[in-house]
């Protein structure tokens, strides 16, 4: 049976023009607002209106997104309830998911991958400064505009507030949130994570942009789970036979993929700076004119 559609309706001042996507909890529409112009409009599915957990998660995504204002993060305009519906109005970001772009066009050149990583790191840094850990970074949650080469991060549905007391942040023992191919190893047991988990996920995305492959080759979730907890990731220069990357770039990626979060770069900006220097043939650990110079430029762009 087809789900109810809200095309043609005006909700909270947004006229819904067409349905452009749907997931397990919400439907997404292209909408028009008299002042904001084109928008993305998410509506919680009718069957979940009476589910307090689903409503809480939907509103949590909206609230976290509203706290992060940055050019590399899809902007949250407003959220609430109207006509008996829970809604979330977002910036309409042109382009397609990074996953779709890479599937169609293949891996990126090191300079292009570094440019995407810099933008994502700047947006993530803004989230971290707002006390938010994303926890579900993956190419499907990144909008890429090939014409402008700009990216925007979206979907704070399973993000968490780093400022909440520990008893409110813990995940059930033995369970993790996120996408297995991109989640940090420390999250696999349901342990409390911090911003360094996002560094690991961003490193996995950068690795995928460069190679079209992921650091672990497990064919099943169980196999992948075991590899991530017991084996080192495939070195960048062993990922694609016959293709070699600068040593500094490989060093930056492999540090970001360390199983121990204490061995990764301290921040997403430092990870992106190391990738940037490495992509241009420089060392992973630069001097004031190298790594730290790039880091300063990233901070200025925030």
Secondary structure, DSSP 8 states (H G I E B T S, - for coil): ------TT-EETTEEEEEEEEE-SSEEEEEEEETTTEEEEEEEE-GGGTT-HHHHHHHHHHHHHHHH---TTB--EEEEEEETTEEEEEEE---SEEHHHHHHHH----HHHHHHHHHHHHHHHHHHHHTTEE-----GGGEEEETTTTEEEE---TT-EETTS-HHHH---TT---S-TTTS-GGGTTT----HHHHHHHHHHHHHHHHHSS-S---SSHHHHHHHHHHS----GGGTSTT----HHHHHHHHHHT-SSGGGS-SSHHHHHHHHHHHHTT--SS--TTTHHHHHHHHHHH-
